[in-house]
Amino acid sequence: MSAIVGTGLSAAGLKAEFFQRYDATQTYFADLSTRIPSTRDKENYKWLGSIPKMREWGTGRLARGVRTESFDVENMKYESTLEIDRDEISDDQTGQIRIRVQELAVRAATHKDYLISQLLINGASSGFNSYDGVSFFNDTHASGASGNQDNLLAPAAVAPTNPTVDEFKKALKASISAMLAFRDDVGDPMSISGGTGLVVVCPPSMYLTALEAINATIISNTTNVLAGAARVICFPWLTLATTWYLLKTDAVIRPFIFQDREPIELTALAEGSSEGFLREKFLYGCRGRYRLTYGMWQYAVSNVFA
């Protein structure tokens, strides 16, 4: 592929730099979601209730019926495109074009994290439903013999937008206790692996408080029994200073589902293209098809300080 007007840049070279930066960017969606490969425009998720627990053989196998809860998830197409004037390419002597392409890679890589943040933000709103037909964060989850269950908590704080370390610690203890008590549709515990794989996702304003509440060995002259109980992730898109989330990430089906249809690709209309000839504009664009949606609400708890 031809070099672009005397700068040493080429579409192939920029593509290599794009994916080098894309692969090196820190992201969290793969940890917070279960990847489901997709082969069509939408996928159907049949939530089959709980898996039967082991039992004595007795008189033989006992097949248990499944529940009928299900929903369809349609794939979405996403893109981001840079338009660069030919004169900018010609005059670029400082690598600014490379920097812009690398920034495009970071935006593409973190987009799935952004989508999870939006699922978190809207999780208690009408229409943002879990497979059981109510909002993902709700105080009236019920399925089969589970009884009524609540993953929308309101811990107390003197200043809800600025909770103390001790207030956050108490809220975290209540949140973990609630999650470990959730039951499936036959009344069996969901978190059979116990309190492992826990992640706190919080806004920037609460990040240091969460870190201290979880990592400090002593809080208010008392041994911190929660030291190391969870990891802390800060999502910059979370702007509600009163709200944070506890997620469990080591289950087979995690709090979110990443429906993977077509991976990110980068294409260019550069030298020799109609855009370059007619408008003297070079285009560099990335594209992907996928969807982030809700998984198991039992592995997610919303905390809104009040």
C-alpha positions in Angstrom: 0.0 0.0 0.0 1.4 3.4 -1.0 2.9 5.7 1.6 0.9 8.9 2.4 2.6 12.0 1.0 6.1 12.0 2.4 5.4 11.4 6.1 6.3 7.8 6.2 2.7 7.0 7.2 0.8 4.3 5.5 -2.7 2.8 6.0 -1.1 -0.6 6.9 1.3 1.1 9.4 -1.5 3.0 11.1 -3.6 -0.1 11.3 -0.8 -1.9 13.0 -0.3 1.0 15.5 -4.1 1.1 16.1 -4.3 -2.5 17.1 -1.1 -2.4 19.2 -2.7 0.4 21.2 -6.1 -1.3 21.2 -4.7 -4.5 22.7 -2.6 -2.6 25.3 -5.5 -0.6 26.6 -6.8 -1.5 30.1 -10.4 -2.7 30.0 -12.7 -4.5 32.4 -15.7 -5.7 30.3 -14.2 -9.2 29.8 -14.0 -9.6 33.6 -17.5 -8.3 34.3 -19.3 -10.1 31.5 -19.7 -13.6 30.0 -18.7 -13.7 26.4 -21.3 -15.3 24.1 -20.3 -15.7 20.4 -23.0 -14.6 18.1 -23.6 -15.9 14.6 -26.7 -13.9 13.6 -28.5 -10.6 14.0 -29.9 -11.5 17.4 -29.6 -14.2 19.9 -32.3 -15.8 22.2 -31.4 -16.4 25.8 -33.5 -19.1 27.5 -32.9 -18.8 31.2 -33.5 -22.3 32.2 -33.8 -21.7 35.9 -31.4 -23.4 38.2 -29.2 -26.4 37.4 -30.3 -29.5 39.5 -28.0 -30.2 42.4 -26.5 -33.6 42.9 -28.7 -36.2 44.6 -28.5 -39.8 45.6 -29.1 -42.1 42.7 -31.9 -44.0 44.5 -34.3 -45.5 41.9 -32.6 -43.8 39.0 -32.2 -40.5 37.3 -34.7 -37.7 38.0 -35.1 -35.2 35.2 -36.3 -31.8 36.4 -38.3 -29.5 34.2 -37.0 -26.1 33.2 -38.5 -22.6 33.5 -39.6 -20.6 30.5 -38.0 -17.2 31.2 -36.2 -16.0 28.0 -35.4 -12.8 26.0 -33.9 -11.8 22.6 -30.9 -9.6 22.3 -30.2 -7.9 19.0 -26.7 -7.0 17.9 -25.8 -3.4 17.5 -23.3 -1.8 15.0 -20.9 0.8 16.3 -18.4 3.0 14.5 -16.0 5.9 15.0 -14.3 7.7 12.1 -11.5 10.3 11.8 -11.4 12.7 8.9 -8.0 14.2 8.3 -7.2 16.8 5.7 -4.5 15.9 3.2 -2.6 19.1 4.1 -2.5 17.9 7.7 -0.9 14.7 6.6 1.6 16.5 4.4 2.5 19.0 7.2 2.6 16.5 10.0 6.1 16.2 11.4 5.4 15.5 15.1 3.4 12.3 15.0 0.1 14.0 15.7 -1.7 11.8 13.2 -0.4 8.7 14.9 -1.5 10.1 18.3 -5.0 10.7 17.0 -5.2 7.1 15.6 -4.0 5.7 18.9 -6.7 7.8 20.7 -9.2 6.3 18.4 -8.0 2.8 19.5 -8.4 3.7 23.1 -12.0 4.9 22.5 -12.8 1.7 20.6 -11.2 -0.5 23.3 -13.0 1.1 26.2 -16.4 1.4 24.5 -17.6 -1.9 26.0 -16.7 -0.6 29.5 -18.8 2.5 28.7 -21.8 0.3 27.7 -21.5 -1.6 31.0 -21.5 1.7 32.9 -24.7 2.7 31.2 -26.3 -0.6 32.1 -25.3 0.1 35.7 -26.6 3.7 35.7 -29.9 2.7 34.2 -30.3 -0.6 36.0 -33.0 0.6 38.4 -35.0 2.3 35.7 -38.2 1.0 34.1 -37.5 -0.8 30.8 -33.9 -1.9 31.8 -35.1 -5.3 32.8 -33.5 -8.5 33.9 -34.7 -11.8 32.6 -37.3 -12.0 35.3 -39.2 -9.0 33.8 -38.4 -6.4 36.4 -35.6 -3.8 36.4 -32.1 -5.3 36.9 -31.7 -3.5 40.2 -35.0 -4.1 42.1 -36.4 -4.8 45.5 -39.0 -7.3 44.2 -37.0 -10.0 42.3 -38.8 -13.3 42.5 -38.5 -16.6 40.6 -40.0 -19.9 41.4 -39.3 -20.8 45.1 -36.7 -18.0 45.5 -39.0 -15.7 47.5 -38.8 -11.9 47.3 -35.2 -10.7 46.9 -33.7 -7.2 46.9 -30.5 -6.1 45.1 -31.3 -2.4 45.3 -29.9 -1.2 48.7 -29.9 2.2 50.3 -27.1 2.3 53.0 -27.1 5.2 55.4 -24.5 8.1 55.3 -24.5 11.4 57.0 -23.3 13.0 53.7 -24.6 10.7 50.9 -22.3 12.3 48.3 -19.3 11.9 50.6 -19.6 8.8 52.8 -16.9 8.1 55.3 -14.6 5.1 55.1 -16.5 3.5 58.0 -19.9 4.1 56.3 -18.6 2.5 53.1 -17.3 -0.5 55.0 -20.7 -1.0 56.7 -22.4 -0.7 53.3 -20.0 -3.2 51.8 -20.6 -5.7 54.5 -24.4 -5.4 54.0 -24.0 -5.7 50.3 -21.9 -8.9 50.5 -24.3 -10.4 53.0 -27.2 -9.7 50.7 -25.5 -11.2 47.6 -24.5 -14.4 49.4 -28.1 -14.9 50.6 -29.7 -14.8 47.1 -31.5 -18.0 46.1 -32.3 -19.6 42.8 -35.8 -20.7 41.6 -35.7 -23.8 43.8 -34.5 -22.1 46.9 -30.9 -23.1 46.7 -28.1 -20.5 47.2 -26.8 -18.8 44.0 -23.3 -17.9 45.2 -22.1 -21.5 45.8 -18.5 -20.4 45.4 -18.9 -18.1 48.4 -17.6 -14.5 48.6 -15.0 -14.8 45.9 -14.6 -12.8 42.7 -16.1 -9.7 44.2 -15.6 -6.3 42.5 -16.6 -2.8 43.6 -17.4 -0.5 40.7 -17.6 3.1 41.8 -17.5 6.7 40.5 -14.3 8.7 40.6 -15.5 10.7 43.7 -15.8 7.5 45.7 -12.7 5.7 44.5 -10.2 6.6 47.3 -12.9 6.0 49.9 -13.6 2.5 48.5 -9.9 1.7 48.3 -9.3 2.7 51.9 -12.4 0.8 53.2 -11.2 -2.4 51.5 -7.5 -2.2 51.7 -6.9 -0.6 55.1 -6.0 -3.0 57.9 -7.4 -0.8 60.6 -10.5 1.5 60.4 -11.6 3.6 63.3 -9.2 1.7 65.6 -10.8 -1.6 64.6 -9.3 -4.4 62.6 -10.8 -4.3 59.1 -12.2 -7.8 58.4 -13.0 -6.7 54.9 -9.4 -6.1 53.9 -8.9 -7.6 50.5 -12.5 -8.8 50.2 -13.0 -7.2 46.8 -11.2 -5.3 44.0 -12.1 -1.7 43.2 -12.7 -0.4 39.7 -13.3 3.2 38.9 -15.6 4.0 35.9 -15.3 7.6 34.9 -18.7 7.5 33.3 -20.4 7.0 36.6 -21.4 10.5 37.6 -23.8 9.8 40.5 -21.7 10.5 43.6 -24.1 8.6 45.9 -24.1 5.3 44.0 -21.7 2.3 43.7 -22.1 -1.4 42.8 -20.9 -4.7 44.0 -20.4 -7.4 41.3 -19.5 -11.1 41.4 -17.3 -12.0 38.5 -16.3 -15.7 38.9 -19.7 -17.3 38.1 -20.4 -19.1 34.8 -23.0 -16.4 33.9 -21.7 -13.1 35.2 -23.7 -9.9 35.8 -23.5 -8.9 32.2 -23.4 -10.6 28.8 -21.0 -9.6 26.0 -22.7 -10.8 22.8 -19.8 -10.9 20.3 -20.8 -10.7 16.7 -18.0 -9.0 14.7 -14.7 -7.8 16.3 -13.4 -4.3 15.9 -11.8 -3.6 12.5 -10.0 -0.5 11.1 -10.4 0.6 7.5 -9.0 3.6 5.6 -9.9 5.7 2.6 -6.5 7.4 2.1 -4.2 8.1 -0.9 -5.8 6.8 -4.1 -9.3 6.9 -2.8 -12.2 8.9 -4.2 -12.3 10.9 -0.9 -8.6 11.7 -1.2 -8.9 12.8 -4.8 -12.2 14.7 -4.8 -12.1 16.3 -1.3 -8.5 15.8 -0.2 -9.8 14.1 2.9 -8.4 10.9 4.3 -10.8 8.8 6.5 -9.8 6.3 9.1 -12.7 4.4 10.7 -13.2 1.6 13.1 -16.3 -0.6 13.3 -17.7 -3.5 15.3 -20.9 -5.4 15.9 -21.7 -6.5 19.4 -24.1 -6.0 22.4 -23.7 -5.7 26.1 -26.8 -6.7 28.1 -27.8 -7.9 31.5 -26.9 -11.3 32.8 -27.6 -12.6 36.3 -29.0 -10.0 38.6 -28.1 -12.2 41.6 -24.4 -11.2 41.0 -25.0 -7.5 41.1 -26.0 -5.2 44.0 -26.6 -1.5 43.7 -25.9 0.8 46.7 -27.3 4.3 46.8 -26.2 6.2 49.9 -29.1 8.0 51.6 
